[in-house]
Amino acid sequence: MTDMRVTLGPLTFRNPVLTASGTYGFGAEYAPYCQPGHLGAIMVKGITPQARLGNPPPRLAETPAGLLNAVGLENPGLEKFVKSYLPRLRELATAVVVNIAGFSIDDYALLARALDGLGGVDALEVNISCPNVERGGLAFGADPASAEAVLRAVRESTSLPLIAKLSPNVTDIQVMVRAAERGGADIISLINTITGMAIDVQTRRPVLGNITGGLSGPAVKPVALRMVYQAYEATRLPIIGMGGISDWKDGVEFLLAGASAVAVGTANFTDPRAPLAVLRGMDDYCRENGFARVTELVGLAHARSGK
């Protein structure tokens, strides 16, 4: 039997398969199909200080091998999350990662302080793809100095492990990885969605109400895999790889590229049992190829060894 346990900095998961934030709700929604207790961890829907209704519809558009979304961080807000959702999350038999998002450094710091020490939160995933309203809307994740600053503010506001969720919409992902590390991140997760759009040829107008949205699904996997590979070369921090993971082969590829764990996202929408299938397939692959521990796969695609 394969030892599927993985350790990412201060966190230890029973296996390397997680669910990506924004695709798994708060756990209860998928419980009839995919019990959270079978997974390494779940990353819940992103939380902002105040409740948000999100962007105007239409919010979703299917594309070849992908999905565009412009949900706009719709969420119940911090207060309702703590009162109504966190008690249920504490009952889950798996690790819980809370994704936090904001539009100023103070937003992130506030969320980190509020969630620190509450119980039921094993780590924070800091979504730095949000626009910084204090700097004219430039996304935190597009600028190394801004990324470092927001992570440092979160680091100073909580003792919880920090996962920096990085945007692929940058020129050099390695620069952003190093900035996140300087800011105090314990773990790197990537990638977030790639900016894209679709146009209806009949109406001759953008399909999404927000005009642009984030592209996810199998179409982005080659980009995500490349960035995980590059991130592994740039840091010794553990990496959670995501972006187009649909089956166990995808999961194995990400581990070989340097990820210590993987998160299943868009595939949850087409098959709510997808994370379990990925986990089973990775276990089978290890046994069939003589790997006693899944961690032995991490980084094997790199020419160098002994990281």
GITA-V232963 format. One record per backbone hydrogen bond with DSSP energy under -1.0 kcal/mol. CO is the residue of the C=O (numbers start at 1). NH is the residue of the N-H. E is the energy in kcal/mol with one decimal. If there is no record, write none. Layout:
co: [CO/CO]
nh: [NH/NH]
e: [E/E]
//
This chain:
co: [3/6/8/11/13/16/17/18/19/20/24/25/30/30/35/36/42/47/52/58/59/61/63/65/66/67/68/69/71/75/77/78/79/80/81/81/85/86/88/89/95/96/96/97/98/99/100/103/104/105/106/107/108/109/110/111/112/115/123/124/125/126/126/128/130/132/132/135/138/139/140/143/144/145/146/147/148/149/150/151/152/154/161/162/162/163/164/165/166/168/172/173/174/175/176/177/178/179/180/181/187/188/189/190/194/196/198/200/205/208/210/213/214/215/216/217/218/220/221/222/223/224/225/226/227/228/229/231/238/239/239/240/241/247/248/249/250/251/252/253/254/255/255/256/261/262/264/265/266/267/271/273/274/275/276/277/278/279/280/281/282/283/284/285/286/292/293/294/297/299]
nh: [294/13/11/8/6/262/40/264/43/23/27/45/33/34/38/39/97/101/75/209/70/68/66/219/63/216/61/214/55/52/81/82/83/84/85/86/89/90/91/92/42/122/123/44/125/47/127/133/108/109/110/111/112/113/114/115/116/118/98/163/100/128/165/141/140/135/137/138/132/142/143/147/148/149/150/151/152/153/154/155/156/157/124/186/187/126/189/128/192/170/176/177/178/179/180/181/182/183/185/184/164/240/166/242/215/213/207/204/200/211/212/196/69/194/67/220/221/224/225/226/227/228/229/230/231/232/233/235/188/260/261/190/263/251/252/253/254/255/256/257/259/258/299/301/241/18/20/268/269/271/274/277/278/279/280/281/282/283/284/285/286/287/288/289/291/3/296/297/300/302]
e: [-2.3/-2.7/-2.5/-2.9/-2.1/-3.3/-2.5/-2.6/-1.2/-1.7/-2.0/-1.6/-2.1/-3.0/-2.1/-1.9/-2.9/-2.5/-1.5/-2.7/-2.5/-3.2/-2.3/-3.0/-2.4/-2.2/-2.2/-3.2/-2.0/-2.2/-2.1/-2.6/-2.0/-3.3/-1.3/-2.8/-2.1/-2.0/-1.0/-1.3/-2.1/-2.6/-1.1/-2.4/-2.4/-2.4/-2.5/-2.1/-1.5/-2.3/-2.6/-2.2/-2.4/-2.4/-2.4/-2.0/-1.0/-1.3/-2.4/-3.1/-2.7/-1.0/-2.2/-2.8/-2.3/-1.9/-2.3/-1.0/-2.2/-1.8/-1.2/-2.6/-2.6/-2.1/-2.5/-2.0/-2.2/-2.1/-2.0/-2.8/-2.0/-1.2/-2.5/-2.3/-1.8/-3.4/-2.9/-1.3/-1.5/-1.9/-1.1/-2.3/-2.1/-1.8/-2.4/-2.1/-2.3/-1.9/-2.2/-1.1/-2.8/-3.1/-2.7/-1.8/-3.8/-2.7/-2.7/-2.4/-2.7/-1.6/-2.2/-2.8/-1.7/-1.9/-2.0/-2.1/-1.2/-2.6/-3.2/-1.9/-2.2/-2.4/-2.3/-2.3/-2.7/-2.4/-1.1/-1.3/-2.4/-2.8/-1.4/-2.2/-2.2/-1.7/-2.7/-2.5/-2.1/-1.8/-2.7/-2.0/-2.6/-1.0/-2.7/-2.3/-2.7/-2.8/-2.6/-2.3/-1.8/-2.3/-2.4/-1.8/-2.5/-2.2/-2.6/-2.3/-2.2/-2.2/-2.6/-2.4/-2.1/-2.2/-2.8/-1.5/-2.9/-2.9/-1.7/-1.9/-1.9/-1.9]
//
